[in-house]
Amino acid sequence: MPDLIRWPGTLHGHGHGPRRALAVVLVLLCTGCALAPPAPAPADPVALEGNAAHACAHWYLRLDEAVAQAEVRDAAASPVPGHRFLRVDRYHASLRDRLPDRADAPTAASVRAALMARLLALDLQARGHEIANLTQASRSALAELAQRPATVAGLVQHTRTCGQVLLQSALARPARAHASLQALAVAPDYVPAYRVLGLYPVTRIPFLYGVRRFEDATRAVFRQDPPPDTGTPRQLLVPPSRPSPVQVTPEQLRAMLQPAAHDPLGIPAPTPAQQEILFAHFAPSFMLGIRSDDDRAGALRWPAQPPSGTPPVPDIARPVVYRQLAWTRHGKASLLQLVYTVWFGGRTPTSWPIDLLAGRLDGLVWRVTLSSDGVPLMYDSIHPCGCYHQFFPPPWVRPRPAPDPHAEWAFSPAPAPRTVPGHYLVLGVAPVTHYLTRLEARPPADGTPYAWQDYDLLRSLPTPEGTHRSVFDPHGFIPGTDRAEAWLFWPMGIARAGSMRQWGRHATAFVGRRHFDDARLLEERFVLDPPPRDD
């Protein structure tokens, strides 16, 4: 198959119960959480006590109905069965191993409460975006039910209050809550029926051949030193600011990455100020090859009154890098990840009459995984379609052998370069394809500063008409970014191959199965031994 075809993965206490229930009802009445009469039965199978919990369950039911009718469901995290007020992603699902086996174990209550609180926070985050993306008429109907102002803030606050009520009700049933948490899981982003109908055991063979060809070609590109001068104009995007290396000491990095002493889940949670330092300290520069405006990075925006199914467009006058925190697992420990995403106008067609890989909107995702000492353990990258997954391990990280040599495992075209104080990573990005072509450590250089934006802004992006829309549909795709390759690649089990996807929905292998946000992704593929401390 042609080298131009993309192959994702390489390319791609009951004793106080009555008193507590009365207190909850009084609080709700004082804060305006009294609702219309609830449905005859609870909306959830979780056991609910008191009018307040029944009313809040009814609220979540009505909210889900409004969101479904408006088709604004946020797909970043998955619902937890039996608990409308909780959602889970792959990282948080992995934390079920922090739970003791027995619900009455000494530490079970604190771990259970901490994990359910984080799942509630995931749901509330998504609910905020969904409420903002509803029409004003839908919000007005919900406000009448909640007896709240028909504002996004008012409805979000009501949802937050009700979420806490349902959380406490669920925690009052420790055995049931424990069982629900032990069963946490996120469904794979693969379609088994596609692989059955597509005769996957047979058709994967030519696909794997294409994967290996791409890997060989990519290694050859990274081996070129110096890279060939093609005469293509280039643009260097540099971070807006970064602390001087002497201003961020190893001790400070370690302090930012240690879990809070009182956190039973052991999750690093840097403060907003510390996040600013971390994102800036490890931020890459991007050396972009430019052949057209499709190769320029920008903040995504909605055009005025776009037709249905039209994707947002980058404002190339405003180069932006979207950033977010993520986490991965190493044994029982959680490690912090810094994720940087740039968006381009598209992949320009290069063949006639059809280019299987061309389409509107394209991008690059760069991820830095940090040890608890603040040392980079891994760099890896994909495109927002889940394509082109490549790993760049530091010299002290060793790959593990693939259990199946006939599947995509952990393609590494080159090791990460050693960095010295005052040097930072520069990512070489090819024009048109936006493939990574080079990874270098360089001293700071003059370039075009990019700005920061929060990746979550894409889940509720303002429109010129004064409303809000997510750039992602309820299935986690960006409408209007489909590629013709999907008609060829569906036997590998990935729906709409080549389409841009939301974080948490990235399947990154055609041959085999792999997800970018799998909490054990790196641990399974590499021996993550950090170097000795440099104090």
N, C-alpha and C positions, 0 to 999 in steps of 0.2 A: 504494500500500500504506500501511497506517496508520503514523503516525510512531512508534508505540510499538515496532514491530518493530525488532530490533537488526540492524545490518549490520556485522559485524566488519571491522576495518580502518579504518573511520571511527569505528565504534562499537567496533564491535569491532576390532791388529798380530799377525799369524799367527805371527811368529817365536817367541813365547813361549807358543804355544797349548797344548802338552802340560803345561807347568809350571802355566799358569793353570787348566787344567781340573782338575789334581790338587788345586790349592789350593782351588778351589770345592767339590770333593767333600769335602775335609777339613773345611771350614767348615760344610758342611751336616750332616755327621755330628756335629760338635761342638754344633751348635745344634738338633739333633733334627729335621732336615728329611729324614732318610732315610725313604723311603716304602715302601709295599707294592710288589711287583714290578709294573713298568709294563706297559701294554698292548703287544702285539707291535709296533705302529707308533706313531709320534708322533701326539699329538692334533691338532697343528697342521701345516700345510704348511710352516711356517718350518723351515729346516734346524737341527737340534739335535745337539749333540755331548755325549757323556758320559752316564753313568747319572743324574747329578743333573738335567740338563735334561730327559731322558726322563721321569724320575719327576715333575718339576714340571709338565711338560705333562700328564701323567696326572692330577695333582692338579687342574689347572684344568678338565679334562674332567669329572671327578667333581663338582667344585663347580658347574659349569654345569648338570649333570644334576639335582643336588639343588635348585638355585634354580628351574629350570624346573618340576620336579615340584611344588614348593611354591607356584609362581606368585608369586614375590616379586622377579622381575627388576626392576631399577631402570632407568627409561627416560630419565634425564637426558642421558646420552651414548650414542653408538652404538658397537657393536663395530667394530674394525678388521679387515677380512678378512685371514685368515691369521695373526692374532696374538690369541689369546684373552686375553692379559694387557694389552691396550691398548684404550682407548675414546677417542672423539673427539666433540667438539661443533663447532658451526659456527665459533666463533671460532678454535679450534685448527686446524681444517681450513684456514682461511684462511692460516695461517702456513706453508703449503707454499711460498708465494712467497718465503720467507726462504732456502730451500734453493738452493744453486748448481745449475746445470744438470747438472754432472757429479759423480758420486759421489766422484771422486778430486781434486776442487778443494781448494785449501788450507784453506778454512774449512768444508768440507762435514762433516767428522767432528764438529766441535764443535756445529754447528747440528743435525745429525742426532741426536746424543746428547741435546742439550737438549730437542728436540721430543719424542723418544720418552720421555724421562723425564717430561715433563708428561702425555703420554698414559697412561703407566703410573700416574701419580698420580690421573688421572681414574678409571681402572679401580679402583684400590685404594680410593678414596673410595666408589665404588658398591658394591664387594665388602663393605666394612665394614657398610653398611646392609643388604645382602642377607643376610649371615651373621647379623646381629642379628635379622632378621625370620624366620629359620628356626625350626622347632620344636626343642626340646631333643633330641628323638630324632634328627632330621636332623643336628644338630651332633655328637651322640655318634658317629654312624656316620662322619662326616668325621674326627673326632678319632682314631678308631681307625686310619684310613688314614694320617693325618699323624703319628701317634704323639705327639700333643699333648694337653694338657688340653681337655676339651670345653667350653671357655669361648669367648666371642666374642673376647676379647683374644688368646687362644692361637691361634685359627684365623686371625684377621686377621694376626698376626705371621708365621705360617707362609706365608700368601698373599703377604705383603710380601717375605719371603726368596725365595720361588720366583719372584716377579715380577722381582726383581733378577737371578736366574739366567737367566731367559728373555730379559731385556733385553740382558744381556751376550752371550748366544748370538746374538741377532738382530744386534747391532752388529758382531759378528765376521764378518758377511756384508754388507759395506757396500753393494754394488751392489743386493742384494735389499732391504735396509732402505731405501735411497734411493728405489727405485722404489715401495715401499709408501707412503712418506710423500708422494711427489709425487702419488699417487692419492687422498689423503685427501678424503673427501666425506661429507656427511650427507644422507640422502634427504629430499626435501621433505615437509612435513606436509600434503600434499594427496593425494587419491585420484583419479588420472586417470580411472579407470573411471566414477566418479560424473559427471564432467564430460561424458564421452562419452554415457553413458546419459541424462543430464539435458539433452542438447542445449544445452550451455553457450553456444555462440555466439549462440543465440537467447534463452535464459532469462536471460542476464546483463543484458539490456537493462532489464527491469523492476527487477531488483535494483539496478542502477546508479541508476535513478531514485529508488529509496528511499534510497540512500546520499546523493544530492545533497539530498534533502529534509531528511534528518537534519542534514547539514552546515549548511544554511541556518538551521535552527531553533537549532542549537547556537551559531552565530555571534551570532544575535540575543540569546540568553541572556547571552553574555559581554559584549555591548555595553551591557547595562542597567547604568546607573551613577546612583545606587546601585541594588543589586539590590532587587527588590520584597520587602516584608515580608509573608510569607504567614502569619505567626503560628505556624509550625511550631517546636516546641522545638528548640534546638540544643545541641550539646556540642562544646566546643573541646578537642581532644586535643593536648597539647604534648609535646615531647621531654623525656625524664627529666633530661637535663643537656646543656649545650652550653658550649664554651669561650667566653669573652668575645672579641669580635672583635679586641680589642687583644692577645689572647694568641696568636692564630694569624696570623702575618705572611705576606705574600706569599712571602718567602724560605723560610719553613718549609713552606708548601704546595708550592712547587716541589721542595723536597728530598724530600718524601713521594712525589712523583709521577714522579721520575726513575727509569728502569730501572737496575738494578745494573750497574756498569761491566763486570763479567765475564759478563753475560748475553748470549749471542749472538742471542737472540730479541728483545731490547729490550722486555721486558714490565715495566711498573710493578708493583712488589710491595711495598707498604707493610707495615711490621711490624704485629703485632697492636696495639701501643700507638698507632701512627699511624692504623690503621684506626678505632680508637675516636674519635680526634680528627676524622677526615674524616667519618665517619657522623654525628657530633653536629653538626659545623659546618654541614653542608648539609642537615640533617634538616628536613623540613617539619612544620608543624602542620596539623591536619585540623579543619575546621569542619563537623561532621556535622549534617545535618537528621535529627531523630528523630521517627518516627511509631509505631514499634514496636521491640521488641527485635531484630528483623531488621536494624535500622539501626545497631546498636551493635557496635563492634569488640572482638575478644577473642582470647585464645590458643586455638588449636585443641586439643581434647582428645577422647579416645574415651569415649563413654558406656559404662557397665557392660554387658558382654555384648551388644553391638549385633548385630542380625540382619545376615546377609550382605548387602553392598551398601549399608549405612548409612554416610553420610559422617560425619566428625567434626563436632563442634559447637563454636562459639566460647564460651569462658568470658567472658561480658561483664563479670564482676566484675574481670577482669584485662585491661585494654586493652593490646594488644601490637602492635608493628610488627616484622615479620620483615625481616631485612636480609641482603644478600649482595653480594659483589663480582662484577663482570662486566667484559668488555673489548670494545672495538670497534677498528676499523682506520681510519687516516687516512694514505693512502699506504702507506709501509713501517712507519710508526709504530703503536704500540698505545696506546690511550687508556683510562684507568680509568673505570669506571662504578659508581655507587652505586645499589643497587636496594632500594626500600622497599615492602613488601607488607602491607596490612591485610586482614583477613577479617571478613565480616559473616555473620549467621545465614542470610540468604537474600534472595531477591527476592520480596516479598510479592505474591500475585495481586491484580490490580486490575480484572479483568474476569471475567465469568461467561458461559458455563460453563467456559471455558478461557482461560488467559493463556499465550500461546506462550512468553513470556520468563520466567515465574515458575519458581521452584525453590529447592531447599535449597542453601545456601552461596553466597556472592557475595564480591566483594572488589575491591580497587583496587591497582594496581601503579604506582609512581612511580619514574622513573629519571632520574638526573643524570649527564650525560656531561661529564667534566672535561678541559680542555686540559692539556698538560704543565706549564703555569704555574699550575694550580689555578683556572682561570677556567671557569665553566660554559659549555659550548658548546651544550648542548641539554638541555631537559627534555622527556620524553615519558611517555605513560601508556597503559595498557590495563587491562581487567578480566582476571582470571585465566582467563577463557575465550578470551582472545585478541581479545576484542571491544573496540570503541571506541578504536582507536589514534589518539591525538591528539598533535601536536607543538606545543611552545611554545618557539620559538627566541628567544634574546636579540636585542637590536636589531642587533648586528653580524653576525649570521648570515643569509645570503641563501638563499632557496629556489632550486632548479634547476627548470626547466620539466619537466613530465611528458612522457615520450616517447610515451605513449598517453593522450590526453585521456579515453578511454572506459574507464579503469581507476582503481582507488584508488591514490593515490600518496603524498601527505604532507599530510593535512588538518591545518591549524593554525587553530583557532578564535580565537586571540589570541596576541600576542607575550608573552614572559615579561616581567614588570615589572622595571624597574631596581631593584637593591637598593643600599642605602647601609649603612655600618657600623651595626650595632645593629638592623637590620631583617632579618626572615626571611620565608620564603614561607609563606603560609597557603592551603591548598587547600579551596575550598568544595565540599561533596559533598551532592548532593540526597538526600532520603529516598526509599525504595523502590527507585528506579532506580540509585542510587549513581553517577549521572553527575557528572562534574566540571562545576561551574557558574561557578567564579570562581578566579582566581589573583591574589593580592595580596601585596605586601611590607609587613609591619607590624612595629612594635617588639614585643618580647616582651610577652605578656599572661598573666594567670592563667588556668589551665585544668586539666584532668585530665591528669596526666602519664601517658604510656604507657611501657611497658617494652620493652627490646630482646630479641629472640630470633633465633637463627640460622635462616635459612630451611631449611638442611639438616636441622634437627631433624624436619621434616615427612616426611623420607624413612625415618624409623624412630622413630615416636612411641610412647611407653610406653602400655600399656593398663592398666586397673584390675586386670586379672588377673595382672600382672607380666610379660607378654610385650611384644613390640614389633611394630608394624605400620606400614607406609608408608601415608600418606593417598592415595597414587597407586597405580594398578594397573600391570601390566607394560607397558601401552601409554601411560602418562603421564596418564590421566584420573583424576579423583576419582569413584569409584563413588557412585551415588545423587544426582548433581548434574545429570542429564540434563534438557534442556528440550524441550518440544514443538516448538520451532522447528526442531529437527533434521529433522523430517519434511518441512518446507517448504524448507529451505535446502540440502539435500544436493546438488542439481545444481551448486552452486558448488564442489564438490570437497572440502569440509571434513567429516570424520567427526564425528558427535555434536556438531554446532554448538551452542554455548551451554554445554557441559559445562566445568567447571573443569579446568584442565590444569596439568601440571608445567612448571617452567622448562625451556626448550629445546624445548618442543612447541607453541609458540604461533604458529599461522598467523593473520595479522592482517588479511587482505583476502579478501573474497568475490570481488570483481571484479578480476582480476589475480592476482598471487602475491606474498606478502610474509611474512617471519618476523621476530618481535620480536628474536631473537638473531642475525640476519644480521649478519656482521661488517662488511659494506659498506653497511648500511642507511642510515646517516646521511650518509656520504660521497657516496653516489649521489644523494641527494635535496636536499642542502644544501651551500653553499659555507661550509666551517667555518673561517673566518678569525677567529682570536681578536683581541681588541683589543690595543693596545700595553700593554706591562707598566706596572703602577702600582707603582713601587718607593718 
